[in-house]
Amino acid sequence: MLIKIVTLFLVGMILLAMFGKLRLPKGRGAKGLLGRGRCAACGRPRIGKGPCPCGKDGL
């Protein structure tokens, strides 16, 4: 009985994962999100529209 419950739980988790992947927009993976909004000079994430804290203002 316990094996049946665990198996159904795992199958349910697999189905949820498959539907979750279908909902994500294509072509916008983790690399695209991390590469955007960083200073070209130092590589720090840029928050807002102000200059980078490093002072080099690498756009």
TIDREN-371426 format. One record per residue (C-alpha): x, y, z; residue number from 1. Coordinates in pm, whole numbers, plus 32768, in hexadecimal, padded with zeros to 4 digits. Example, Ala and Ser with C-alpha at 12.3 -4.5 7.8 and 13.67 -1.06 7.14 Angstrom:
> xx | yy | zz | nuti
> 84CE | 7E3E | 830C | 1 .
> 8557 | 7F96 | 82CA | 2 .
This chain:
> xx | yy | zz | nuti
> 8000 | 8000 | 8000 | 1 .
> 811B | 80EE | 8056 | 2 .
> 81C9 | 80A8 | 7F0A | 3 .
> 8089 | 80FB | 7E50 | 4 .
> 806A | 824C | 7F03 | 5 .
> 81D6 | 82A5 | 7EBF | 6 .
> 81B3 | 8242 | 7D50 | 7 .
> 807B | 8316 | 7D23 | 8 .
> 8126 | 843C | 7DCC | 9 .
> 8254 | 8422 | 7CE5 | 10 .
> 817A | 8405 | 7BAF | 11 .
> 80BA | 8539 | 7C20 | 12 .
> 81FD | 85FB | 7C51 | 13 .
> 8276 | 8597 | 7AF6 | 14 .
> 812F | 860F | 7A5B | 15 .
> 8146 | 875B | 7B13 | 16 .
> 82AC | 8788 | 7A99 | 17 .
> 8248 | 8742 | 7932 | 18 .
> 812C | 883F | 793C | 19 .
> 820E | 893E | 79E5 | 20 .
> 830A | 8923 | 78CA | 21 .
> 81F8 | 8959 | 77C8 | 22 .
> 8192 | 8AA0 | 786C | 23 .
> 82F0 | 8B39 | 7866 | 24 .
> 8332 | 8C1C | 773B | 25 .
> 8421 | 8B89 | 763C | 26 .
> 8579 | 8C1F | 7600 | 27 .
> 8593 | 8CCE | 774F | 28 .
> 8660 | 8BE9 | 7827 | 29 .
> 873A | 8C2F | 7953 | 30 .
> 8857 | 8CAC | 787A | 31 .
> 877D | 8DB9 | 77E0 | 32 .
> 8705 | 8E32 | 7931 | 33 .
> 885C | 8E3E | 79D2 | 34 .
> 890E | 8EE9 | 78B1 | 35 .
> 881F | 900E | 78A6 | 36 .
> 8848 | 913B | 7988 | 37 .
> 89B6 | 9116 | 79E6 | 38 .
> 8ACB | 9216 | 79DE | 39 .
> 8BB8 | 91D7 | 78BC | 40 .
> 8CE4 | 9252 | 7983 | 41 .
> 8CC5 | 9190 | 7AC9 | 42 .
> 8BAB | 9095 | 7A8D | 43 .
> 8AD4 | 9100 | 7BB5 | 44 .
> 895A | 90F3 | 7B8D | 45 .
> 88C6 | 9247 | 7B3B | 46 .
> 8792 | 92A2 | 7C03 | 47 .
> 86D1 | 93D0 | 7B8E | 48 .
> 8741 | 94D1 | 7A8E | 49 .
> 8859 | 9577 | 7B50 | 50 .
> 89CE | 954C | 7B15 | 51 .
> 8A8B | 9418 | 7B88 | 52 .
> 8B29 | 942B | 7CE4 | 53 .
> 8C7F | 93DA | 7C4E | 54 .
> 8C84 | 9536 | 7BB1 | 55 .
> 8CEB | 94BF | 7A58 | 56 .
> 8B83 | 94CD | 79D6 | 57 .
> 8BB5 | 93AB | 78E8 | 58 .
> 8A70 | 9390 | 7829 | 59 .
